[in-house]
Amino acid sequence: MPTPSTAVSPAPTPTGPALRRALLDHARHLLVTDGYDALSMRKIARAVGCSATSIYLYFDNKDALTHALITEGMDKLAVALEDASADLDDAPPRLRALSRAYVRFGLDNPEYYEVMFQLHPERMARYPAEDYRRARRNVEIFERALEDGRAAGTVESPNPPDVAASVLWTALHGLVSLHLARRVDVRLAGDDLVEAGVRQAMAGLGVGVA
């Protein structure tokens, strides 16, 4: 007697919002694994299981899709920063919480982080000004905390808040990037090094760390 077939039918191609979500998720992964120059609408379509023309219902080209991923990542980071500092009024605890939340976001979301901050496309269209202003709130939340700290005398950085925020960001970005690239000594990598990095970044701003 023949054995019943156990073959699994292929998953149906997503449609509507589910298709847009699938396009973003597969494009994000392909950008990280293959790079921007190797990315194509046809390759994304193959990964998702839809026709290449279906993508154009949602995105005009791969630059628009990449920009959507950057914006999505920036929005996620904004939520993480706002949640981490929502109940903190004093500048030093806010800056510590913001710094820790930034690093944790990068380590927990490596694909988003690479698309947001580490792509090096030679010919990608300029990121839209409106989206840039929206993304900049992630820097402004640090700037506001620094302004409040200087006004209260709890932050002693000699630099104005915008410069101090950029200097702090470079330290945090370096910490995340080296971890993601696995360029940190394996004996040191982990939460202890992250915490030490945050403490040192705070000390550079004249902020003690409890």
C-alpha positions, 0 to 999 in steps of 0.5 A, spaced: 500 500 500 503 506 498 505 511 503 501 517 504 505 523 501 508 527 507 511 533 502 509 540 505 506 545 500 510 551 499 508 557 504 503 562 500 506 568 498 504 574 503 500 580 500 498 587 503 502 589 509 505 582 510 508 583 503 511 589 505 514 587 512 517 581 508 520 585 503 523 589 508 525 583 512 529 580 507 532 586 504 535 588 511 538 581 511 541 581 504 544 588 505 547 585 511 550 579 508 551 581 500 552 589 501 548 594 498 551 594 491 549 587 490 542 588 492 537 588 487 529 588 486 529 581 483 534 578 488 529 581 494 523 578 490 526 571 489 527 571 497 520 573 498 517 569 493 513 574 489 514 577 482 519 583 482 513 588 479 510 587 486 515 590 490 514 597 486 507 597 489 511 599 495 517 602 493 520 605 487 527 602 487 532 599 492 534 606 495 527 607 497 527 601 500 533 602 504 531 609 506 525 605 509 529 600 513 534 606 515 527 610 518 524 604 521 531 602 525 531 610 527 524 609 529 525 603 533 532 606 536 527 612 538 522 608 542 528 605 546 531 611 548 525 614 550 523 608 554 529 608 557 529 615 560 522 617 560 521 617 568 528 620 569 529 627 571 536 628 573 541 629 567 546 624 569 541 618 570 538 620 564 545 620 560 547 613 563 540 610 561 540 613 554 547 610 553 546 603 556 539 603 551 543 605 545 548 600 546 543 595 548 539 597 541 545 596 537 547 589 540 540 586 540 539 589 533 545 588 529 542 588 522 538 594 523 544 597 526 549 596 520 543 598 515 543 605 519 550 606 521 555 602 517 553 601 510 557 604 505 554 605 498 557 609 493 551 611 489 545 611 493 540 617 493 541 622 498 537 620 505 530 624 505 531 631 509 524 630 512 527 623 514 533 626 517 530 631 521 526 625 524 532 621 525 535 626 528 531 626 534 535 620 537 541 625 537 537 631 540 534 627 546 542 626 548 543 634 547 537 635 551 539 631 557 546 635 556 543 642 556 539 640 563 545 637 566 550 643 564 544 648 567 544 644 573 551 644 574 551 636 574 555 635 567 561 639 566 563 638 559 566 644 556 563 643 549 556 645 547 551 640 548 551 638 540 558 637 540 558 633 547 552 629 544 556 627 538 563 625 542 558 621 546 555 618 540 562 616 537 564 612 543 558 608 544 558 607 536 565 604 537 563 600 542 557 597 539 561 596 532 567 593 535 562 588 538 558 587 532 565 586 528 567 581 533 574 585 534 574 585 541 578 581 545 574 575 547 576 575 554 573 582 555 567 582 550 560 582 554 556 586 559 562 588 563 566 591 557 559 595 555 558 597 562 565 600 563 565 603 556 559 607 558 562 609 565 568 611 561 564 615 556 560 618 562 566 620 565 569 624 559 563 628 560 564 630 567 558 625 569 559 620 575 556 613 574 553 610 580 
